[in-house]
Amino acid sequence: MVAHVAIATWTMAATTWTLERLTAAGADVEALRSSCSDKAALHEQLKALGVAKLGMVDLVGDGGVLKRVRREGAAGGDRPPVPSRVKLRWVGRLAADGRRFESGVVETALGDGLLVRGLERGLRSMARGEEASLLLRPEYAFGPSGRPAAGEGFADVPGGASVMFEVELIGWTAPKREVWEMGAGEVLDEAARLKASGGQAVGAKDYTGALAAYRAAARLLPDDAPLEGYASLGELRAPAGREEEARQLLVACRLNEAACCLRCDEWAAAAAACDAAVSRLSDPLGAEAEANVKALFRRAKALSRSSDFGAARRDLREAARLAPTNREVRELWSELRQAEERREAGGKALLAKMGAAGGRGGLYKGIHLKPRRRSTRPSRL
């Protein structure tokens, strides 16, 4: 823990604890450490001496890294993995007299050896937003060589000194991994996470962000996703027993992708996403008829916006056969009929205009083609 210096203090929450009080609770801690080689026995002795009474947790089992939570972090929050990038606010103090040797807000790598190992161990136990005090023995801090001051106004860390870090874990980000680095279960979980992220973006009306998330999720799942389009079915990346979960997730992502494409006026991409969804349905006329109707409806909408009215009619007829009371299908059918009528009326008006201009000749007005003159020269044999 720390050398038994009477003036040693550190602040935890609103209470100031001193080595005098710890010693009064029962013993000389350093003397106890030097006489106890069994880590488990030492841990129990430290508890008996009052370390547990201070609300501290022994993170390594030998009393070398003690932690007290000052403010709880996010409920059920994950802990930063190794490696990851962590952002933290910290104050480092000498345990002997409380002088600061470093402070600030930093973003650094966890697992790269940039931090002393006791601080790394403490950070790995913290949730996002958590504040904690970490008391480190010299071998978990700066060792026998110590460390020079971080700048003007800060103290040197002498060799063999115990230190205290007051830390707030602001946040962390795990490094991006390539698909080939993940196991099948990790790929499936990451795709589900991306789908959930897309749903949040839709809730915020960020359809471009949602579209990116759904596309990323869908592209994670097929083992041999084609470079262009979605013609290749291929096998799905899924652990044994979760193949059906992966298939259903892929269908949902493609349908959601199509819906976002329609919001973003990407008609061809919407139709392609629907093609991909339909190709993955295992029972389109039975158990998955609802998903089939969604795909047919969204594809018909994309086709109608592209003026491919014939293909749109075919999809809507099939959707109406599967869901005869579907209001959206009926409304789109009415819109499609009106759009075709407008196009037909526009065509008739154009023909009438052409006739008023003198039939087909009106289209070529101002262009006079003369017949080619026949040569009078004798041909050469």
C-alpha positions in Angstrom: 0.0 0.0 0.0 2.1 3.0 1.2 5.0 3.7 3.5 3.8 4.3 7.1 4.3 8.0 7.1 2.1 9.9 9.6 1.3 12.8 7.3 0.2 10.7 4.3 -3.3 11.6 3.2 -5.5 11.2 0.2 -9.0 12.3 -0.6 -11.8 9.8 -1.3 -15.2 11.4 -1.9 -15.7 13.9 0.9 -13.6 12.0 3.5 -9.9 12.4 4.2 -8.2 9.2 5.2 -4.7 9.1 6.8 -2.2 6.3 7.5 -2.6 7.3 11.2 -6.2 6.2 11.1 -5.3 3.0 9.2 -2.6 2.2 11.6 -5.0 2.9 14.5 -7.3 0.4 12.9 -4.8 -2.3 13.6 -1.2 -2.4 12.2 1.8 -1.3 10.3 0.8 -2.2 6.8 4.3 -2.3 5.3 5.5 -4.5 8.1 2.6 -6.8 7.4 3.4 -7.0 3.7 7.1 -7.8 4.3 6.2 -10.7 6.7 3.5 -12.3 4.5 4.4 -14.1 1.3 1.0 -15.7 0.7 -1.1 -13.3 -1.3 -4.4 -14.9 -0.3 -3.4 -14.7 3.4 -2.2 -11.1 3.0 -5.5 -10.1 1.3 -7.4 -11.5 4.3 -5.1 -9.7 6.7 -5.6 -6.4 5.0 -9.3 -6.8 5.2 -9.0 -7.5 8.9 -6.8 -4.4 9.4 -9.6 -2.2 8.0 -8.8 -1.8 4.3 -12.3 -3.1 3.6 -13.7 -0.6 6.0 -12.3 2.2 3.8 -14.5 0.9 1.0 -11.5 -0.2 -1.0 -11.3 -3.2 -3.3 -8.0 -5.1 -3.9 -7.8 -5.5 -7.7 -4.7 -7.7 -7.9 -4.9 -9.9 -4.8 -1.8 -8.6 -3.0 -2.9 -5.2 -2.0 -0.7 -3.5 -4.7 -3.7 -1.9 -6.5 -6.5 -0.7 -4.2 -9.6 1.0 -5.6 -12.4 3.0 -4.1 -15.4 4.0 -6.3 -16.2 7.7 -5.8 -19.1 7.8 -8.3 -20.7 4.9 -10.1 -20.6 4.8 -13.8 -23.2 3.8 -16.4 -25.4 1.0 -15.0 -24.5 -2.3 -16.6 -21.9 -0.5 -18.7 -19.1 -2.5 -20.3 -15.5 -2.1 -19.2 -12.8 -1.0 -21.7 -11.2 -4.0 -23.5 -7.5 -4.4 -24.2 -6.6 -2.9 -26.6 -8.8 0.2 -26.7 -8.6 4.0 -26.7 -9.6 5.6 -23.4 -10.3 9.2 -22.5 -9.9 10.1 -18.9 -9.6 13.0 -16.5 -7.0 12.3 -13.8 -5.0 13.8 -10.9 -1.9 11.9 -9.7 -0.6 12.5 -6.2 2.2 11.2 -4.1 0.7 9.1 -1.3 3.3 10.3 1.2 2.3 14.0 1.2 -0.5 14.5 -1.4 1.6 16.6 -3.8 0.4 16.5 -7.4 2.8 15.1 -10.0 0.4 15.1 -13.0 -3.2 16.2 -13.9 -5.3 16.8 -16.9 -7.6 15.3 -19.5 -5.9 12.7 -21.8 -6.8 10.2 -24.5 -4.4 7.3 -24.6 -4.1 3.6 -25.6 -5.0 0.9 -23.1 -2.8 -2.2 -23.4 0.2 -0.5 -25.2 2.3 0.0 -22.1 1.9 3.8 -22.1 0.3 3.8 -18.6 1.7 2.3 -15.4 0.3 -1.1 -14.9 -1.6 -0.4 -11.8 -3.5 2.5 -13.5 -4.2 0.2 -16.5 -5.5 -2.5 -14.1 -7.8 0.1 -12.5 -9.1 1.5 -15.7 -10.0 -2.0 -16.9 -12.3 -2.3 -13.9 -14.2 1.0 -14.5 -17.4 1.7 -16.4 -18.0 4.7 -18.6 -18.5 7.8 -16.4 -17.2 6.2 -13.3 -14.9 8.1 -10.9 -12.5 6.2 -8.6 -9.4 6.6 -6.5 -6.6 4.1 -7.1 -3.8 3.6 -4.6 -0.7 2.0 -6.2 2.3 0.4 -4.5 5.6 1.3 -6.2 5.9 -1.9 -8.2 2.5 -1.1 -9.8 3.5 2.6 -10.3 6.9 4.1 -11.2 9.1 1.5 -9.5 12.5 2.1 -8.0 13.5 4.7 -10.5 10.5 7.1 -10.1 9.7 9.8 -12.6 10.6 13.4 -13.1 8.0 16.1 -12.8 5.5 16.4 -15.7 6.0 20.2 -15.8 6.2 23.4 -13.7 4.3 23.2 -10.5 4.3 19.4 -10.3 6.4 17.3 -8.0 8.9 14.6 -8.9 7.9 11.0 -8.2 10.8 9.6 -6.1 12.0 6.0 -6.6 10.0 3.5 -4.5 7.1 5.9 -4.0 3.4 4.8 -3.7 1.0 7.0 -5.6 -2.7 7.8 -5.7 -4.6 8.4 -8.9 -8.0 10.1 -8.8 -9.5 9.1 -12.2 -12.7 9.7 -14.2 -13.2 7.4 -17.2 -14.9 9.7 -19.6 -15.2 7.1 -22.4 -13.5 4.6 -24.5 -13.6 3.1 -28.0 -12.6 -0.3 -29.1 -10.4 -0.6 -32.1 -12.1 -1.4 -35.4 -11.5 -5.0 -36.3 -11.6 -6.5 -39.8 -14.2 -9.2 -40.5 -11.5 -11.9 -41.0 -10.3 -11.2 -37.5 -13.7 -12.0 -35.9 -15.3 -15.3 -35.1 -18.7 -16.1 -36.5 -20.5 -15.2 -33.3 -18.7 -11.9 -33.1 -19.7 -11.1 -36.7 -23.3 -11.9 -35.9 -23.3 -9.8 -32.8 -21.7 -6.9 -34.5 -24.3 -7.0 -37.3 -27.1 -7.0 -34.6 -25.4 -4.0 -33.0 -25.2 -2.1 -36.3 -28.9 -2.9 -37.0 -29.8 -1.4 -33.5 -27.7 1.6 -34.3 -29.6 2.1 -37.6 -32.9 1.9 -35.6 -31.7 4.7 -33.3 -30.7 6.8 -36.4 -34.2 6.3 -37.9 -35.7 7.5 -34.6 -33.7 10.7 -34.9 -34.8 11.0 -38.6 -31.1 10.6 -39.7 -32.0 8.4 -42.7 -28.6 8.7 -44.3 -26.9 7.5 -41.1 -29.4 4.7 -40.7 -28.8 3.6 -44.3 -25.1 3.4 -43.7 -25.6 1.2 -40.6 -28.1 -1.2 -42.3 -25.8 -1.6 -45.3 -22.8 -2.3 -43.0 -24.7 -4.8 -41.0 -26.0 -6.6 -44.1 -22.5 -6.8 -45.7 -21.1 -8.4 -42.7 -23.2 -11.5 -42.9 -22.8 -13.2 -46.3 -19.4 -15.0 -46.7 -19.1 -14.2 -50.3 -20.9 -10.9 -50.7 -20.6 -9.8 -54.4 -18.8 -6.6 -55.2 -21.8 -5.2 -57.2 -25.4 -5.9 -56.6 -26.7 -8.8 -54.5 -26.9 -11.6 -57.0 -24.8 -14.0 -54.9 -26.5 -15.8 -52.0 -23.5 -17.6 -50.5 -23.3 -19.0 -47.0 -24.0 -16.8 -43.9 -21.4 -16.1 -41.2 -23.0 -17.6 -38.2 -22.0 -20.1 -35.5 -23.6 -23.5 -35.4 -27.2 -23.3 -34.2 -27.6 -19.5 -35.1 -27.9 -19.8 -38.9 -31.6 -19.0 -38.8 -31.0 -16.0 -36.6 -28.4 -14.7 -39.1 -30.8 -15.2 -42.1 -33.6 -13.3 -40.4 -31.3 -10.5 -39.4 -30.0 -10.2 -43.0 -33.6 -10.0 -44.3 -34.5 -7.4 -41.8 -31.4 -5.3 -42.6 -32.1 -5.4 -46.3 -35.8 -4.4 -45.8 -34.7 -1.5 -43.6 -32.1 -0.6 -46.1 -34.8 -0.4 -48.8 -37.0 1.8 -46.6 -34.1 4.2 -46.0 -33.2 4.2 -49.7 -36.8 5.3 -50.5 -36.4 8.1 -48.0 -33.2 9.2 -49.7 -34.6 9.0 -53.2 -32.3 6.1 -54.1 -34.7 4.2 -56.3 -32.4 1.6 -57.9 -30.7 0.9 -54.6 -34.0 0.4 -52.9 -35.1 -2.1 -55.6 -31.8 -4.0 -55.3 -32.1 -4.2 -51.5 -35.6 -5.7 -51.9 -34.3 -8.2 -54.4 -31.7 -9.3 -51.8 -34.4 -9.6 -49.1 -36.7 -11.7 -51.3 -33.9 -14.0 -52.3 -33.3 -14.9 -48.6 -36.9 -15.6 -47.7 -37.4 -19.3 -46.8 -41.2 -19.3 -46.8 -42.4 -16.2 -48.7 -45.9 -17.4 -49.2 -46.4 -18.7 -45.6 -44.6 -17.8 -42.4 -42.7 -15.0 -44.0 -45.5 -13.6 -46.1 -45.5 -10.3 -44.1 -41.8 -9.8 -44.9 -42.5 -10.7 -48.6 -45.3 -8.1 -48.8 -42.9 -5.4 -47.4 -40.3 -6.3 -50.0 -42.8 -6.3 -52.8 -44.4 -3.0 -51.7 -41.1 -1.2 -51.3 -39.8 -2.5 -54.6 -43.0 -1.5 -56.4 -42.6 2.0 -54.9 -39.0 2.3 -56.1 -40.0 1.0 -59.6 -42.9 3.4 -59.9 -40.6 6.3 -59.0 -38.4 5.1 -61.8 -41.4 5.0 -64.2 -41.2 1.2 -64.6 -45.0 0.9 -64.2 -45.3 -2.6 -65.6 -42.9 -4.1 -63.1 -44.4 -2.1 -60.3 -47.9 -3.4 -61.2 -46.7 -7.0 -61.0 -45.2 -6.5 -57.5 -48.4 -4.8 -56.3 -50.7 -7.5 -57.6 -48.7 -10.1 -55.8 -48.6 -8.0 -52.6 -52.4 -7.5 -52.8 -52.9 -11.2 -53.3 -50.9 -11.9 -50.1 -52.4 -9.0 -48.1 -55.7 -8.0 -49.6 -56.5 -5.6 -46.8 -53.2 -3.8 -46.7 -53.9 -0.1 -46.8 -50.4 1.0 -48.1 -50.7 -1.4 -51.0 -54.1 -0.1 -52.0 -52.9 3.5 -51.8 -49.8 2.8 -53.9 -52.0 1.1 -56.5 -54.1 4.2 -56.8 -51.0 6.4 -57.1 -49.6 4.1 -59.7 -52.7 4.2 -61.8 -52.8 8.0 -61.6 -49.2 8.3 -62.6 -49.8 6.1 -65.6 -52.8 8.1 -66.6 -50.8 11.3 -66.4 -48.1 9.8 -68.6 -50.6 8.6 -71.1 -52.3 12.0 -71.2 -48.9 13.7 -71.6 -48.2 11.3 -74.5 -51.5 12.1 -76.2 -50.8 15.8 -75.8 -47.4 15.4 -77.4 -48.9 13.5 -80.4 -51.5 16.2 -80.8 -48.8 18.8 -80.8 -46.8 16.9 -83.4 -50.0 16.7 -85.6 -50.6 20.4 -85.3 -47.0 21.0 -86.5 -47.6 18.9 -89.6 -47.2 15.3 -88.5 -43.8 13.7 -88.3 -42.4 16.5 -90.5 -42.8 18.9 -87.6 -40.2 17.1 -85.6 -37.6 17.6 -88.3 -38.6 21.2 -89.3 -35.6 23.1 -90.8 -33.8 20.0 -91.9 -33.8 19.5 -95.7 -32.2 16.4 -97.1 -31.6 16.4 -100.9 -31.4 13.1 -102.8 -27.9 12.0 -103.6 -26.8 12.8 -107.2 -25.9 9.8 -109.3 -22.4 10.0 -110.8 -22.2 10.2 -114.6 -18.6 9.0 -114.7 -18.1 5.5 -116.1 -17.1 3.0 -113.4 -13.7 1.5 -113.5 -13.3 -2.2 -114.0 
